[in-house]
Amino acid sequence: MANPRNRARPLSPHVFHYKWGPHMLVSIVHRATGSGMATVGTILLVWWLAALGGGEASYAAFRAWFATDKGLNPLGWIVGVGLTLAFFQHLASGVRHLFLDEGALFELKRNKWTAQLTMVFSVLVTAAFWFVIWSKTHG
């Protein structure tokens, strides 16, 4: 039996043994955005379907949580922007992971750069998306 106090044995990789970088953050955020979109999206879909099935008053109550006569209310903006940002981040990091699965982008500089690029891309595209929505609703 091996001696557990043998310091020459390699340590099991653990999160505290690694230096955190954008590549680790993007990998974790990719999983979180996928789970978050699935969970929140499912809840909103079921709520919307139940509101549709419940009649006009039920649907009007559902819409009141997200929209007003003057556009989206603050809850609608928060949920909408959050889901959109999660979608674009998940999309960008998913494309990045496709390249990683093919064996590309493993060089440290490129790996770090593409991880940062996914974050910048998701913020810029989300801002552009919601600017277009806002400009169309506010004429």
Number of C-alpha atoms within 10 A of each C-alpha: 3 6 7 7 7 8 8 6 10 7 8 7 8 7 9 7 9 9 7 10 12 17 18 15 13 24 16 11 18 21 13 14 20 16 13 17 17 12 12 13 13 12 12 14 12 12 14 16 12 14 18 15 11 11 10 11 11 15 17 13 11 17 16 15 13 17 16 12 7 8 14 18 15 13 13 17 15 13 14 16 16 15 18 20 22 23 19 20 25 24 18 22 26 18 13 20 18 12 13 13 11 8 9 13 17 12 9 10 10 12 18 17 14 19 22 17 16 23 20 14 17 21 17 13 15 22 15 12 14 15 12 12 13 13 9 9 11 9 6
